[in-house]
Amino acid sequence: MSKIISVVGIVLIVAAGALTAVSASKEDVIKSKKALCAKYTKNAEAALAQKDFDKATKFAKLAIKVDPENKSGYKVLTKIADAQCSGNVPATNSTGAATKAKPKAAAAQEEELGC
């Protein structure tokens, strides 16, 4: 009888240790997801500041993919859409100089998107 109690006690101790290890690793995963999401959001904001909308969109979508519950990626996507559709953001060419008129294809795409 005492051997059975000893074995059950050992099994319970091992199970408790395993549960502790799993919960600790789960917290680490959550922390790393938050850190990665913050990094992607920061990169998206930096790309948006440089008016690189494709790169900003890519990083915002990566932030959402890493943590769909985090609202920062969605907020950056909203900022990107607003910046693309507003008249306040001048279009730039490859040298960074402002262009005067948008190409017809870009204007048609904006109209299609409802901008």
C-alpha positions as CSV (number, residue, x, y, z in Angstrom):
1,M,0.0,0.0,0.0
2,S,2.8,2.4,0.9
3,K,4.5,1.7,-2.5
4,I,1.3,2.7,-4.3
5,I,1.1,5.9,-2.4
6,S,4.8,6.6,-3.1
7,V,4.2,6.0,-6.9
8,V,1.1,8.2,-7.0
9,G,3.0,10.9,-5.1
10,I,5.9,10.8,-7.6
11,V,3.5,10.9,-10.5
12,L,1.7,13.9,-9.0
13,I,5.0,15.7,-8.5
14,V,6.1,15.1,-12.0
15,A,2.7,16.2,-13.4
16,A,2.9,19.4,-11.3
17,G,6.4,20.1,-12.7
18,A,5.3,19.5,-16.2
19,L,2.3,21.9,-15.8
20,T,4.6,24.6,-14.4
21,A,7.0,24.2,-17.3
22,V,4.1,24.5,-19.8
23,S,2.6,27.6,-18.2
24,A,6.0,29.3,-18.0
25,S,6.7,28.6,-21.7
26,K,3.2,29.8,-22.6
27,E,3.9,33.2,-20.9
28,D,7.2,33.4,-22.7
29,V,5.4,32.8,-26.0
30,I,3.0,35.6,-25.2
31,K,5.8,37.9,-24.3
32,S,7.7,37.1,-27.5
33,K,4.5,37.6,-29.6
34,K,3.9,41.0,-28.1
35,A,7.6,42.0,-28.6
36,L,7.5,40.9,-32.3
37,C,4.2,42.6,-32.8
38,A,5.6,45.8,-31.4
39,K,8.6,45.5,-33.7
40,Y,6.5,45.0,-36.8
41,T,4.2,47.9,-35.8
42,K,7.2,50.2,-35.3
43,N,8.7,49.2,-38.7
44,A,5.3,49.8,-40.3
45,E,5.1,53.3,-38.7
46,A,8.6,54.1,-39.9
47,A,7.8,52.9,-43.5
48,L,4.6,55.0,-43.4
49,A,6.6,58.1,-42.3
50,Q,8.7,57.5,-45.4
51,K,5.5,57.1,-47.5
52,D,6.5,53.5,-48.4
53,F,3.0,52.2,-48.3
54,D,3.8,48.7,-49.6
55,K,6.4,48.1,-47.0
56,A,4.2,49.7,-44.3
57,T,1.3,47.4,-45.3
58,K,3.6,44.4,-45.2
59,F,4.8,45.1,-41.7
60,A,1.3,45.9,-40.4
61,K,0.0,42.6,-41.8
62,L,2.8,40.7,-40.2
63,A,2.0,42.3,-36.9
64,I,-1.6,41.2,-37.3
65,K,-0.6,37.7,-38.3
66,V,1.6,37.3,-35.2
67,D,-1.1,38.5,-32.8
68,P,-4.6,39.0,-34.3
69,E,-5.8,40.2,-30.9
70,N,-3.4,43.2,-30.9
71,K,-5.1,46.3,-32.2
72,S,-1.9,48.2,-33.1
73,G,-1.5,46.4,-36.5
74,Y,-5.1,47.3,-37.4
75,K,-4.6,50.9,-36.4
76,V,-1.5,51.2,-38.6
77,L,-3.4,49.7,-41.6
78,T,-6.1,52.4,-41.0
79,K,-3.4,55.1,-41.0
80,I,-1.9,53.7,-44.2
81,A,-5.3,53.7,-45.9
82,D,-6.0,57.2,-44.8
83,A,-2.6,58.4,-46.0
84,Q,-3.1,56.8,-49.4
85,C,-6.6,58.2,-49.8
86,S,-6.1,61.7,-48.4
87,G,-4.9,64.6,-50.5
88,N,-2.5,65.6,-47.8
89,V,0.2,63.1,-48.7
90,P,2.0,64.1,-51.9
91,A,2.9,61.4,-54.3
92,T,6.7,61.0,-54.7
93,N,8.8,59.6,-57.4
94,S,11.8,57.3,-57.0
95,T,14.1,60.2,-56.0
96,G,11.7,61.3,-53.3
97,A,10.7,64.5,-55.1
98,A,7.0,65.3,-55.1
99,T,5.2,64.6,-58.4
100,K,2.5,66.9,-59.7
101,A,0.0,64.5,-61.2
102,K,-0.9,60.9,-60.5
103,P,-0.8,58.4,-63.3
104,K,-4.2,57.4,-64.7
105,A,-3.8,53.9,-63.4
106,A,-3.3,55.1,-59.9
107,A,-6.2,57.5,-60.1
108,A,-8.5,54.7,-61.4
109,Q,-7.3,52.4,-58.6
110,E,-8.1,55.1,-56.0
111,E,-11.6,55.6,-57.6
112,E,-12.2,51.9,-57.5
113,L,-11.2,51.8,-53.8
114,G,-13.6,54.7,-53.0
115,C,-10.9,57.3,-52.2
